[in-house]
Amino acid sequence: MTILKNIFALGAVLVASASIASATPINGSVGFFGVSDTLVYAGGSTTPTGVTFGSAFSGIDIATGDLSSFDGSAVPFESFNFNSSVDGTTLYVTTSGGETLSLLVNSITVGSLSSTNGTVSGTGVFNLTGYDPTAANWSFSYNEEGVDTFSAASTSVAATPEPNSLMLLGTGLVGAAGMLFRRRSVSL
C-alpha cells in the first residue's frame, strides 16, 4: 500500500509541476528613430568610439508582437562604447502599462564606422514582465543626414514542450496507481 501511495503522490506532483515549468519566450521587435546627441571620439581619433543618446532619440516608433504595448513609449538609452566593454550593459529600461522592458547587451560587432556613417550590431537579452528572458539581436546605425536608427528583435525558439510531457507522465502514474489500488481492493 505504501508503494501505491508513493506512486500516486509522485504522479500528483508531476501533474501539478507541469504548469509551473512552462517557459514563455518573448516574440516581437522594437524600432527607434531619431538623432543621437553625440558621437564619442577617443584619443583624437577620426573614427567614433561610442555614442551618447539625447532626448530626441528616446521613443519607440515601431513595436510588434509581445512588445506592441510599448509602441510610442519613452525610452532613455544608456550611452555606450563601440567595443566589447559594453557586454553586460543594460542599454535601456522602459515601463508601459505596468510592464517593464529592458535590453541587456551580450555582444557587440562593429561594422563600418566613420564620422558620417556607421553600423554597430550585436546580441542581447530582452527582459519583459511576465516572460522568460529571451535572446535578441540588435543593431544601431547613423548617417550624415543625422538620422539614427536602433532596432532589436527577439530570436526566441518554440516553447519547450516539457510541461506537456510532465502532465502526460503524471496522468499515467496516477492511472497506474488507480489500477493497482482497484486490483488490490478486489483481491481482498
C-alpha contacts under 8 A as a table, 3 or more apart, distances in Angstrom:
res1	aa1	res2	aa2	distance
1	M	4	L	5.06
1	M	5	K	6.34
2	T	5	K	5.10
2	T	6	N	6.20
3	I	6	N	5.04
3	I	7	I	6.18
4	L	7	I	5.20
4	L	8	F	6.19
4	L	177	A	5.73
4	L	180	L	7.12
4	L	181	F	7.07
5	K	8	F	5.07
5	K	9	A	6.04
5	K	177	A	7.71
6	N	9	A	5.05
6	N	10	L	6.07
7	I	10	L	5.14
7	I	11	G	6.15
7	I	173	L	6.41
7	I	174	V	7.15
7	I	177	A	6.09
8	F	11	G	5.15
8	F	12	A	6.19
8	F	173	L	6.60
8	F	174	V	5.21
8	F	177	A	5.57
8	F	178	G	7.93
9	A	12	A	5.08
9	A	13	V	6.19
10	L	13	V	5.13
10	L	14	L	6.24
10	L	170	G	7.29
10	L	173	L	7.55
11	G	14	L	5.18
11	G	15	V	6.20
11	G	169	L	7.27
11	G	170	G	4.03
11	G	171	T	6.39
11	G	172	G	7.50
11	G	173	L	4.98
11	G	174	V	5.17
12	A	15	V	5.15
12	A	16	A	6.10
12	A	170	G	6.24
12	A	171	T	7.84
12	A	174	V	6.90
13	V	16	A	5.10
13	V	17	S	5.96
13	V	170	G	7.41
14	L	17	S	5.13
14	L	18	A	6.19
14	L	166	L	5.65
14	L	167	M	6.39
14	L	169	L	7.27
14	L	170	G	4.90
15	V	18	A	5.41
15	V	19	S	7.83
15	V	166	L	6.36
15	V	167	M	4.71
15	V	168	L	7.77
15	V	169	L	7.83
15	V	170	G	4.91
15	V	171	T	6.64
16	A	19	S	6.41
16	A	20	I	7.43
16	A	167	M	7.89
17	S	20	I	5.02
17	S	21	A	6.20
17	S	163	P	7.70
17	S	166	L	7.62
18	A	21	A	5.44
18	A	22	S	6.95
18	A	162	E	7.63
18	A	163	P	4.26
18	A	164	N	6.73
18	A	166	L	5.53
18	A	167	M	5.59
19	S	22	S	5.86
19	S	163	P	6.28
20	I	163	P	7.94
21	A	162	E	7.43
21	A	163	P	5.88
22	S	159	A	7.99
22	S	160	T	7.39
22	S	162	E	7.31
22	S	163	P	5.77
23	A	131	Y	7.75
23	A	132	D	6.41
23	A	159	A	6.06
23	A	160	T	6.52
24	T	131	Y	5.35
24	T	132	D	5.56
24	T	159	A	6.41
25	P	131	Y	5.93
25	P	132	D	5.31
25	P	133	P	6.90
25	P	134	T	5.67
25	P	156	S	6.04
25	P	157	V	7.65
25	P	158	A	7.98
25	P	159	A	6.81
26	I	66	D	6.19
26	I	67	L	7.96
26	I	126	F	7.51
26	I	128	L	7.44
26	I	131	Y	6.25
26	I	132	D	7.00
26	I	133	P	7.48
26	I	134	T	5.86
26	I	154	S	6.52
26	I	156	S	6.69
27	N	65	G	5.64
27	N	66	D	5.55
27	N	67	L	7.53
27	N	153	A	7.91
27	N	154	S	5.69
27	N	155	T	7.64
27	N	156	S	6.54
28	G	63	A	7.26
28	G	64	T	4.95
28	G	65	G	4.19
28	G	66	D	5.54
28	G	67	L	5.70
28	G	68	S	7.67
28	G	153	A	5.89
28	G	154	S	5.73
29	S	62	I	7.89
29	S	63	A	5.66
29	S	64	T	5.28
29	S	65	G	6.91
29	S	67	L	6.50
29	S	151	S	7.34
29	S	152	A	5.58
29	S	153	A	4.02
29	S	154	S	6.21
30	V	60	I	6.59
30	V	61	D	7.60
30	V	62	I	5.51
30	V	63	A	4.36
30	V	64	T	6.55
30	V	67	L	7.01
30	V	71	D	7.92
30	V	151	S	5.66
30	V	152	A	5.49
30	V	153	A	6.47
31	G	60	I	5.83
31	G	61	D	5.75
31	G	62	I	4.90
31	G	63	A	6.43
31	G	149	T	7.31
31	G	150	F	5.82
31	G	151	S	4.31
31	G	152	A	6.63
32	F	57	F	7.21
32	F	58	S	7.59
32	F	59	G	6.24
32	F	60	I	4.93
32	F	61	D	5.30
32	F	62	I	6.91
32	F	149	T	5.57
32	F	150	F	5.05
32	F	151	S	6.17
33	F	57	F	6.50
33	F	59	G	7.72
33	F	60	I	7.67
33	F	61	D	6.70
33	F	147	V	7.06
33	F	148	D	5.74
33	F	149	T	4.58
33	F	150	F	6.56
34	G	56	A	5.77
34	G	57	F	4.58
34	G	58	S	7.69
34	G	147	V	5.77
34	G	148	D	5.29
34	G	149	T	6.55
35	V	53	F	7.76
35	V	54	G	7.48
35	V	56	A	5.73
35	V	57	F	5.37
35	V	146	G	5.93
35	V	147	V	5.57
35	V	148	D	5.31
36	S	39	L	7.49
36	S	51	V	7.11
36	S	52	T	6.32
36	S	53	F	4.58
36	S	54	G	5.65
36	S	56	A	7.04
36	S	57	F	5.80
36	S	148	D	6.56
37	D	51	V	7.63
37	D	52	T	5.57
37	D	53	F	4.95
37	D	54	G	4.71
37	D	55	S	7.98
37	D	56	A	7.85
38	T	51	V	5.82
38	T	52	T	5.13
38	T	53	F	6.84
39	L	48	P	5.93
39	L	49	T	7.51
39	L	50	G	5.91
39	L	51	V	4.50
39	L	52	T	6.34
40	V	48	P	5.45
40	V	49	T	5.59
40	V	50	G	4.78
40	V	51	V	5.36
40	V	52	T	7.08
41	Y	44	G	6.63
41	Y	45	S	5.82
41	Y	46	T	6.86
41	Y	47	T	6.59
41	Y	48	P	4.75
41	Y	49	T	5.35
41	Y	50	G	6.99
42	A	45	S	5.71
42	A	48	P	7.43
42	A	49	T	6.32
45	S	48	P	7.17
46	T	114	S	7.24
46	T	115	S	6.60
47	T	113	L	6.22
47	T	114	S	5.10
47	T	115	S	5.96
48	P	51	V	7.78
48	P	113	L	6.73
48	P	114	S	6.53
48	P	115	S	6.42
49	T	81	N	5.72
49	T	82	F	5.28
49	T	83	N	7.57
50	G	79	S	7.50
50	G	80	F	5.60
50	G	81	N	3.87
50	G	82	F	4.96
51	V	79	S	5.66
51	V	80	F	5.77
51	V	81	N	6.47
51	V	82	F	7.88
52	T	78	E	7.38
52	T	79	S	4.42
52	T	80	F	6.85
53	F	56	A	7.97
53	F	57	F	6.29
53	F	58	S	7.92
53	F	77	F	6.10
53	F	78	E	6.93
53	F	79	S	5.87
54	G	57	F	5.70
54	G	58	S	7.09
54	G	77	F	7.99
55	S	58	S	5.35
55	S	76	P	7.50
56	A	59	G	7.97
57	F	77	F	7.93
58	S	74	A	5.41
58	S	75	V	4.65
58	S	76	P	5.38
58	S	77	F	6.80
59	G	72	G	5.85
59	G	73	S	5.44
59	G	74	A	4.32
59	G	75	V	5.22
59	G	76	P	7.96
60	I	63	A	6.88
60	I	70	F	6.88
60	I	71	D	5.46
60	I	72	G	4.95
60	I	73	S	5.49
60	I	74	A	6.62
60	I	75	V	6.94
61	D	71	D	6.02
61	D	72	G	5.62
62	I	68	S	7.87
62	I	71	D	5.71
62	I	72	G	7.55
63	A	67	L	5.62
63	A	68	S	4.52
63	A	69	S	7.40
63	A	70	F	6.34
63	A	71	D	4.98
64	T	67	L	5.45
64	T	68	S	4.48
65	G	68	S	5.46
66	D	69	S	7.40
67	L	70	F	5.72
67	L	71	D	7.62
68	S	71	D	5.55
69	S	96	S	6.98
69	S	97	G	7.60
70	F	73	S	5.19
70	F	95	T	7.89
70	F	96	S	6.02
73	S	94	T	7.45
73	S	95	T	7.84
73	S	96	S	6.82
74	A	94	T	6.99
75	V	92	Y	6.60
75	V	93	V	6.69
75	V	94	T	5.46
76	P	92	Y	6.07
76	P	93	V	7.05
76	P	94	T	7.41
77	F	91	L	5.80
77	F	92	Y	4.86
77	F	93	V	7.75
78	E	90	T	7.44
78	E	91	L	5.16
78	E	92	Y	6.14
79	S	91	L	7.65
80	F	86	V	6.24
80	F	91	L	7.86
81	N	85	S	7.16
81	N	86	V	6.20
82	F	86	V	7.33
82	F	108	I	7.30
82	F	110	V	6.62
82	F	120	V	7.20
83	N	86	V	6.28
83	N	108	I	6.63
83	N	109	T	7.84
83	N	110	V	7.46
84	S	87	D	5.65
84	S	107	S	6.68
84	S	108	I	6.08
86	V	89	T	5.48
86	V	105	V	6.86
86	V	106	N	7.92
86	V	107	S	7.56
86	V	108	I	7.41
87	D	105	V	5.35
87	D	106	N	4.78
87	D	107	S	5.41
87	D	108	I	7.20
88	G	104	L	6.11
88	G	105	V	5.36
88	G	106	N	5.54
89	T	104	L	5.67
89	T	105	V	5.44
89	T	106	N	7.75
90	T	93	V	7.47
90	T	102	S	6.99
90	T	103	L	5.72
90	T	104	L	4.23
90	T	105	V	6.16
91	L	102	S	7.39
91	L	103	L	5.68
91	L	104	L	5.97
91	L	105	V	6.63
92	Y	102	S	5.43
92	Y	103	L	5.79
92	Y	104	L	7.77
93	V	100	T	6.99
93	V	101	L	5.67
93	V	102	S	4.29
93	V	103	L	6.98
94	T	100	T	5.66
94	T	101	L	5.40
94	T	102	S	6.49
95	T	98	G	6.41
95	T	99	E	5.47
95	T	100	T	4.26
95	T	101	L	6.25
96	S	99	E	5.40
96	S	100	T	6.54
99	E	128	L	6.79
99	E	129	T	5.23
100	T	127	N	7.74
100	T	128	L	5.57
100	T	129	T	5.49
101	L	126	F	7.09
101	L	127	N	5.62
101	L	128	L	4.59
101	L	129	T	6.93
102	S	126	F	5.79
102	S	127	N	5.23
102	S	128	L	6.72
103	L	124	G	6.52
103	L	125	V	5.62
103	L	126	F	4.73
103	L	127	N	6.41
104	L	124	G	5.31
104	L	125	V	5.12
104	L	126	F	6.58
104	L	127	N	7.92
105	V	108	I	7.62
105	V	122	G	7.45
105	V	123	T	6.25
105	V	124	G	4.25
105	V	125	V	6.61
106	N	122	G	7.34
106	N	123	T	5.48
106	N	124	G	4.57
106	N	125	V	7.18
107	S	122	G	5.11
107	S	123	T	5.19
107	S	124	G	6.68
108	I	120	V	6.99
108	I	121	S	5.69
108	I	122	G	4.21
108	I	123	T	6.76
109	T	120	V	5.83
109	T	121	S	5.20
109	T	122	G	5.44
110	V	113	L	7.62
110	V	119	T	6.65
110	V	120	V	4.67
110	V	121	S	6.54
111	G	118	G	6.86
111	G	119	T	5.09
111	G	120	V	5.42
111	G	121	S	7.50
112	S	117	N	7.65
112	S	118	G	5.26
112	S	119	T	5.84
112	S	120	V	7.82
113	L	117	N	6.10
113	L	118	G	4.17
113	L	119	T	6.44
114	S	117	N	5.37
114	S	118	G	5.94
115	S	118	G	7.88
115	S	144	E	7.94
116	T	142	Y	7.47
116	T	143	N	5.41
116	T	144	E	4.41
117	N	141	S	7.43
117	N	142	Y	5.41
117	N	143	N	4.21
117	N	144	E	5.94
118	G	141	S	5.49
118	G	142	Y	5.45
118	G	143	N	6.64
119	T	139	S	7.22
119	T	140	F	5.73
119	T	141	S	4.34
119	T	142	Y	6.76
120	V	139	S	5.75
120	V	140	F	5.22
120	V	141	S	6.36
121	S	137	N	7.58
121	S	138	W	5.55
121	S	139	S	3.98
121	S	140	F	6.05
122	G	137	N	5.89
122	G	138	W	5.46
122	G	139	S	6.40
123	T	135	A	7.31
123	T	136	A	5.69
123	T	137	N	4.49
123	T	138	W	5.99
124	G	135	A	5.90
124	G	136	A	5.08
124	G	137	N	6.14
124	G	138	W	7.20
125	V	133	P	6.19
125	V	134	T	5.36
125	V	135	A	4.57
125	V	136	A	5.35
126	F	133	P	5.68
126	F	134	T	5.18
126	F	135	A	6.29
126	F	136	A	6.22
126	F	154	S	7.18
127	N	131	Y	7.22
127	N	132	D	6.98
127	N	133	P	4.83
127	N	134	T	6.70
128	L	131	Y	5.54
128	L	132	D	7.34
128	L	133	P	7.12
134	T	154	S	6.54
134	T	155	T	7.23
134	T	156	S	6.06
135	A	154	S	5.82
135	A	155	T	5.43
135	A	156	S	6.13
136	A	152	A	6.48
136	A	153	A	5.36
136	A	154	S	4.15
136	A	155	T	5.10
136	A	156	S	7.59
137	N	152	A	5.57
137	N	153	A	5.54
137	N	154	S	6.49
137	N	155	T	6.84
138	W	150	F	7.31
138	W	151	S	5.51
138	W	152	A	4.07
138	W	153	A	6.51
139	S	150	F	5.65
139	S	151	S	5.50
139	S	152	A	6.56
140	F	148	D	7.36
140	F	149	T	5.68
140	F	150	F	4.42
140	F	151	S	6.73
141	S	148	D	5.63
141	S	149	T	5.39
141	S	150	F	6.62
142	Y	146	G	6.85
142	Y	147	V	5.87
142	Y	148	D	4.27
142	Y	149	T	6.52
143	N	146	G	5.67
143	N	147	V	5.80
143	N	148	D	6.60
144	E	147	V	7.40
160	T	163	P	7.70
161	P	164	N	5.64
161	P	165	S	6.68
162	E	165	S	5.13
162	E	166	L	6.27
163	P	166	L	5.13
163	P	167	M	6.12
164	N	167	M	5.01
164	N	168	L	6.17
165	S	168	L	5.12
165	S	169	L	6.13
166	L	169	L	5.10
166	L	170	G	5.92
167	M	170	G	5.14
167	M	171	T	6.03
168	L	171	T	5.17
168	L	172	G	6.16
169	L	172	G	5.09
169	L	173	L	6.23
170	G	173	L	5.12
170	G	174	V	6.18
171	T	174	V	5.13
171	T	175	G	6.15
172	G	175	G	5.05
172	G	176	A	6.09
173	L	176	A	4.99
173	L	177	A	6.06
174	V	177	A	5.09
174	V	178	G	6.18
175	G	178	G	5.00
175	G	179	M	6.26
176	A	179	M	5.12
176	A	180	L	6.23
177	A	180	L	5.12
177	A	181	F	6.08
178	G	181	F	5.04
178	G	182	R	6.13
179	M	182	R	5.06
179	M	183	R	6.21
180	L	183	R	5.18
180	L	184	R	6.15
181	F	184	R	5.22
181	F	185	S	6.11
182	R	185	S	5.07
182	R	186	V	6.19
183	R	186	V	5.22
183	R	187	S	6.20
184	R	187	S	5.23
184	R	188	L	6.29
185	S	188	L	5.40
